[in-house]
Amino acid sequence: MNLFDVYPVSPIEITHGKGSLVWDAGGTEYLDFYGGHAVISIGHGHPQYVERLKTQLDRLGFYSNSILIPLQQQLAELLGRVSGRPQYQLFLCNSGAEANENALKVASFYNSRRKVLSFYKAFHGRTSLAVSCTDNPRIVAPVNATDQVLFTSFDDEDALENVFSRQGHELCAVIIEAIQGVGGIRLPSSSFLKKLRRLCTEYNVVYIADEVQCGYGRSGRFYAHDHAGIDADIYTMAKGMGNGFPVAGIAISPKFKAWHGMLGTTFGGNHLACAAALAVLEVIEQDKLMEHAAGMGAYLMEGLEQFAAVCGLRGMGLMIGIDLPQELSGVKTDLLMKEHIFCGAAQPNVLRLLPALNISREHADRFLDAFGRVLKSHC
């Protein structure tokens, strides 16, 4: 049997990692400034994280949600404290797409409506309704296609008012990233998000904050929406939640009432997943990684300003996008193959920086120096 060939892969086999460094099978060291799509939040092989998982695995790796799992309640309490939303409720699942699917389902149960508002260049996952809310027709199979999802312009208050005035009473939910990741590190204004919050309240539309990539401290606040000073009805989270262990969840406002069978999952909230997620939150809290992410993000942005004449810059905290002109489209490949630095990319020609939240200044300087060399070689 062969693998189903859906991933374009670099010819590199990573065998081990420590902090923000990884090594390939030949012993070459790489700086990880991408973390596997913003997944590595506290660094590779963090000792507290490894110990948590090993200890739990020695006791019990898995049992289903048909029994008491005290680790789930511990995680809910810690997440509520660190996120500043202790009154919210937690449902645990396995991936960002699954989190968004469940959030949309809760919303529709709540107001008995069907239509969903999403935004151009949004990415919310690859399954069923999540992919229908994603602005990429190429990955929407015919079976996923639906006329229940509307798209409007991101950060356009007039367009937003127009949609709500015409169809606000039909909308079940709005789903939005406070920083679009796959869409190219695009940020809406606080004014736009506040208007969206006001309109959702006025029309009884559920506000779903997709924090799968931009959340969990990456922006310098726990949720990227926090910068706008608003509360969503449901927050979805995944990538940085388990530092590589598959775990996801939705934080649900108290206005939603659960009933048995409303949602369900086999693997969500299992013992190992909770151990991983607890370790991540403990490290974020004790090492003040949100503050560190804000500081290091500002340091990187300041260092990148020297290149502003040839590329555009966008971002917040440790979620940074570098707009490259077409003639510099080879920069990402050169950073990887010549400078041994992993970065991400988004179309068209946007370099995405998503390092661990505890990245060091030394590693930030290493990236800035390498980026400067690569740009010089192309110019």
N, C-alpha and C positions, 0 to 999 in steps of 0.2 A: 504494500500500500504506500502511496505517496501522499504528501501533504497537499491539501487544497490550496492552490497557489494564489492567495489573495493579498499577500503582503510584499511590497517591494522592500528588500532587506539589504543592508550594508554587509559586505563580506568580512564581518568581525564577529568573533565569538567571545563574549565577555564571560569570564570564569569566576571572578570574585571582585568584591568592592569594599571600600572602607571610607566612610564619610562621603565626601564629594569626589572621590577617586575610584576608578574601576580599572581592571587589568584584563587584557585579552589572553587567549590561549598561548600566545608567543611571549607573554610577559610585558607587553607594551602598556604603559600607563596612559590613561585618558582622564581628562577633567569632565565630569558629568554636569553640564549646565542645562540639562533637559529632564533628568529624573524619570525617563520613560513616560512622557506625557504628564508631567507634574505629579507623578505618583510618589516619588521619594521625597518625603517632607522633612524627615529628621536624619537623613543620611543613610548610606548603606551600612549594614552591620552594626547599628547602634547597640552598644552593650546592654542597655536597659531593655530595649525592644527584644533582642535575642534571648535574654534571660527570661523575660515574661513568656515568650512563646515556648521555650524549652521546658520551663516549669509546668506550664499548662499541658503540654503534650505528654509529659510524664504522668499526669493525672488522668486526663480525659481529653481526646481530640474533638469528639462530636457526640451530641445527641440532639434530638429534634426539639421543636418548640412545644411539644406536648408535655414537657416537664418543666419544673422551675429551673431557671438558669440565673442565679444571682449576679453573675458577671454582666448581664444585660442591664439590670437596674443600676449597678455601679457605673456602667458606661453612660447611661442616661443622666444620672446625677452629675457626673463629671462634665459631660458635654453641656448640660444646662448651665453649669457654673462658668465654664470657660467661654462659652458663647454669649453669656449674659442673658440667657432666656430659660431660666429654670422652670417657668410655667408651661413650656411647650412639651409635647409628647413625642416619643421616639419610636419609629418603626424601622427595623433593621433588615437590610437585604444584601445584595451582592455586587451590584455594578451601578454606574451612573445612569445608564439607560433604564435599568429596572427601577431605580429611585424615581426617575421622571415619570415612568409609566404609573407607578403607584400614586404619585402626587396628583397626576391628572385624574386618576380613578377616584381618589378621595374627593377632589373638587367636584366631579360630576355627581357623585352620590350626594354631596352637600346641597347643590342647588338644582339638581335634576336637568341640567342643560348639557348641550353637546358640543357647541362650537368652541374652538380654542384660538387665541390670538398669539402668534409668534412673530419673529422679526427677520428681515432679510439678513443673510450671512450667519444666522443662528445655527448652532449645532447642539442637539439634545440627546443624541444616541442613535442606534441603528436598529432598534426593535419597534415593530408595530406603530403605535401612536407617537413614540419618541422620534422615530425617523420621519414621520409625517410632519412633525413640527420642526424638522431640520431643513434648512434652505439649501438643499443639494439634490436636485431631481435625479441625478445619476444613481444615487444609492437608495432611492425610493422605488421598491418593486411594485408592480401593478396591484398586488394584493394589499400593499400598504397605502395606496393612494386613496385619498378621501377629500370630500368637499367640506369637511367639518373644520379644517384648519385654515385660518386666514393669515396672511403675512402683510406686514406694513413696515415702513421705514424705521430704522433704528435711530433713536435720538432726534426724532422729528415731532415736535409737540403738536403742530397743526394736523399732521397725518393721524396722530393718535386721537385727537379730539374728533376728527372726522369719522374714524372707525367706531368710536363709542357712540357718537350721536346717531349713527345709522344702525348699528347692530349690538350696542352695549347690552341690551336686555336679552340677547340670545347667547351671549358669551358665558361659557362655563368658567374658563380660566384664561389668564395671561401667563405665559412662561417666558422668562427673560434672564439672560446672563448679565450680571453687573459689569463684567468685562468679557467680551466675546473672545474666546481662545482660538478655536479653529478658524473663526471669521477674521483673524488678523490682529488680535489684541486691540479691539476697538472699545472705547469707553463712552457711555452716555453721560450727559450732564446730570448733576444732582437735581436740577430743576425738572428734567424729563422724568426721572424716577419718582420724584415727589408728585408730579402730575399724574403719573400712572397709578400711584398708590391712591390718590384722591379719587380718580375715576373708577378704580376697582371697588372702592368702598361705596361710592355713589350708586353703582349699578349692581352691587352684590356679586361681583366677579372675583374669583379666587386668584390672589396674587401668588404665583409660584416663582421663587427665586432659585434659578439653577446655579448653584454654587459648587458644582461638581469639580470644575477646574480652578475657578477663581477664589474658592472659599478655603476654609480651614487654615486661616492665618496668612495665606499667600500675599494678600494685598496690604498687609500691615494691620488689618483688623480681622476679626474672626470670619465674618462674612463680608464680602466686598460691598454688599448693599449697605453695610453699616456706615460707610463714608457719606451716604446720602441722608442719614438720620431717619430712616424709615424701617418699619417692620413688615416683612412679608407674612403671608398666611401660612405658607409652607416653604421650607428650605430643603433643597436636595443636595446631597453631598456624597462623595465617593473617593476620588483619586488619592488625595493626600491622607485620607482617613486611616488607612492601614499600613502605610509605608511600603506597599508592595503586596501585602496580604489582601485578597479580595474581600472587601467589606464596604458597604454603602448604607445610607439611611436617609430618612426624611424626618425633619423636625416639624411638628404639626401644631398649629395654634390651638389653644384651649377651646375655641369655638366649635371645633369639630369633635363629634362624639363617636367613639368606636363601637362596633358590635361584632360579636364572634363570627368569624368567617369573612368579614369585610375585606381583609387583605390576608395574604399568606405566603409562605416561602419555606422550602425545605432546608436550605443551607444558611439562610440569613440569620445573623445573630448567634452563630454557633460558638462554642467555647474558645476555639483558637482565634476566630475573627474578633471576638470581644477582647481577648488578651492583647492582640495586636493593636486594636483601636485604643484601649486603655493606655498602653505604653506610649503611643503617639501623643495623646492628650496630656499625659503626665510630663513628658519631655517639653512639649510646647509651653505648658504652664510654668514648670520649674526653671526652665532656661530662658523664659521671656522671649520666645521665638517670634511672636508677632511684632514686638518692638524691634527685634533684630532684623526681621524681614523688611520693615519700613526703613530702617537705617541703611541697610545694605542696598536696598533698592534705590534709595536716594544717592548713595555713593556710586553705584553703577551708572545711573542716569547722568550724574555730573561728569563722570569719566567719558561717557559716550557723546557728550555735547561737542567734544573736539571733532567729531566726525559728522556734525549736523549739516555741513555743506554738501555732503554726498549721500546722506541717508536721513530718513525721517525717524523720529522716536516717539513711542507711545508706551504708556504703562503705568503701573502702580505697584509699589512694593516689589516683590520678586516675580512679577509677571510683566515682562518687558517685550515689546515688539520693535523691531528695527526694519523699517521700510527700505528696501534696496531697489535701485533702478534695474531695468532689465539686463543691462550690461554687467551687473554685479551678481547675477543669479547663481554664479558658481561659488560664492563665498561660503555657504554652508558646507558644501563638499570639501572645500579646501581646509576649513576649520577642522573637519573630522579627519581627513586623510593626511594632511600635512602638519597640523598643529595638535592633533589628537584631543579635540574638544567636541563633545556631543552638544548640539543645539537642536531646536525644533524648527519647523517651517510651516508657513501657512500661505495660501494663495492670495494675491500673486506676489511672490518674492518678499515675503515677510519672514524675517528670522525671529524665532520665539525663544526667549530665555526664561527657563522655569527651573532654576536650581533648587536644591534643598534649602529649607528655611534657615538652617544654621551654617550657610556658606561663610567662609572666612574672607577677610579682606585680601589675604595673600592670593586666594584663588580668584577673587574678583579682579585683582591686578593682572594675574596670569591671563585671564580672558581678554581684558582690555588691551594688553600688549600684543596678544596673538591676533586679535581682531584688527588692530592697526597694521600689523605686518601683512595680513591677507588683503586688506583694502589697498595698501600701497602696491602690492604685486599686481592688482587688477587695474589700477589707475595709471 
